[in-house]
């Protein structure tokens, strides 16, 4: 496997992906496993962050279903423009153009959907620590992680359950950490569904 590109941690890299139409991570709708998790939530006052929101399908679905304190974060202006284009009802006040690792805020729920797989591998421990710091007491991290490797030198980057467990265990209790049973067809058997509670 080749070394990772050196600039994937820069907004300009992602700006180019959107401008050139290289956004293969975009499935065009809210991911089924996350939709089903969202559908069983009852507290509409939850403060929710979707980091690396991209086209914003998860953020928009939550907001449209009454979770008005849902915030979409991305450091690419083009990503937030795409989100607004596809979801014009999503309020601009809930769009955050910021670097996840520098972001300041307090949330009850963080939603992970292909953001973790987009960051440099050496920042994965920092991701877990930052997620922990952004969550309120008892807050949760829910999402999907690829449970295999990709033979490519650009995102997405995969991994294994063992690796992920070592990254998140210092910061979270594991509520669910299993092969996803309701992945979309192209990702069937290739995703872990995680639900982690802040220690």
N, C-alpha and C positions, 0 to 999 in steps of 0.2 A: 504494500500500500504506500502510495506517495505521501510526502509531507503535506500538511494542511496549508492552504493559502494563507499568507501572512496578514491579509487585510480584512478577513471576515468579521473582525471585531469593530470595523469602521462603518459608519452610516453610508459612506459613498459606495461600498461594495453592494449593499442591499438596495440602495437607490438604483444602481445599474440593473439588478435582477428584475426589479419591477418595470423599469423603463424598456428593457429588452424582452420582456415577456417570459423570463426564466423563473417561473414560480411553480415548479412541479409539486411543491408541497400543498398547494391550494386544491382542495377536493371539491370546492364549490358549494358546500353546505356544512352545517354543524355536524361534527363527528358523532356517529350514533352512540358510542359508549358514553360520551360526555353529555349528549342530549338526554339519555336515559337517567344519568345521575342528576342532572339539573331538574328533571321532571319530578323527582321525589323530594326536592328541597321545598320547605314550607315557609321559611323565614325570609320574607321579601326585603327585610331591612339589612340583610348581609351586605357588607362592603367587600366587593369582589374586584380582583385585579387579573387581567389577562395580559401577561407580558409577551412581547414579540407577537402582538395580536394579528399582524398581517392584514388579510382581507376582513378579519373581524367576525367570522361566522359565529363563533362561540359567544363573543361579547354582545353581538346584536341579538342573538337568540335569548340570552339572559335578559337583556334590557326590554325586549319586546314582550317578555313573559313576566314583567312586573318587578324585576330586580333593578331598580332605578339607580342603585349605587354601584353599578358595574362600570369599571374603567378599563379602557383599552390603551395599552402602552406599547409604543414602538419608537425606535430612534430614527427610523426612515420616514421622511416627510411623504414620500411616494406611497408608502404603506397606508398611512393615515388618509391620504387622498383616495386610495382605492376603497378603504373602509367607508368613507363618506359617500363615494360614488355608488356603492352597492347597498348601503344602509343609510339613506339620507335622514331617517328619523333619529339616528343615534346622535345625541347632543354633543356639540363641539366641546362643551365644558367637561365632558367625560373622556375626551381624547387627550392623551398625555404623550407628547413627543419628548422622550427622555431615554437615557441609558439605564437599563434595569439595574445595573450594578451601582449606579449613583443615585437611584431614585429613593426618595424619602416618603414614607406613608405608613399607614397601619390598616391592615385588612383582615377580614375573617376567612377569606377563601382566595387562594391563588389557583389559576387554571393553567395547566401545562398542555400545550398542543403544538408540537414540532419546534418550540423555541429551544428547549434543551439540546435538541439534535443539531441546532444551527450554530451553537457557540463553540469556540475552541475547546478541545478536550481539557486543556490545562486549567480552564476556568470552571470546571464542573463542581469542584469542591466549593469554590466561591459562590456558585449558583445556589447550592444547598444552604450555605451560611446566610446568603442574602435573603432567600425565601423565608428562612427561619426568622430573620430580623424584621421582615415586613409584616409578619403575621402577629395578630394579637394572641393573648393567652388562649389556648384551646383552638387556635386557627388551624386550617387544613390546607394541604396541597393536594389537588386532584389532577389527574391527567394520564397521558399515554406516553410510553417510551418504547422505542424500537428495541426488540430483544435479539438483534442480529447485527452483524457488521455490513457496511456497504463498501464495495471495492471502488472507491472514488477518492479524489483528493479535494473534494469540495462538499459542503453540506448537502444532504443530511449525514450526520455521523451517528453510527449505531453504538451498540455495546451489549453487555450481558447483565442478567439479573444479579449476578455476584458482584459485578462492578458497581451497579447502582446501589445495591444494599450497603456496600462499604461507604459510599458517598453520603447517603442520607441518614444512616443509622445514628451518627453522633447528634443529629438535630431533631429527629422525628421518631414517633411511635408508628409502627406499620399496622394500619387497619386492613388494607387490601393491597396485595402485591402479587398479582397472578397473571397468567396468560389471559388476555382479553377474550371473552367468549362471544362478543357481539361486535367485533371489528368490521369495518367495511370490507367488502370482498377482496380488493387488492392487497389489504393488509392483514387478512385472516391468518392467525397463528404467528404473526410477526410483531405483535404489540403486547406490552405489559400494561395493565390497568393499575394505577397506583392511587391510593388514598392514604395520605400520611398526616398525622396529627402532631403539631408542634410540641416538643418536649418542654 
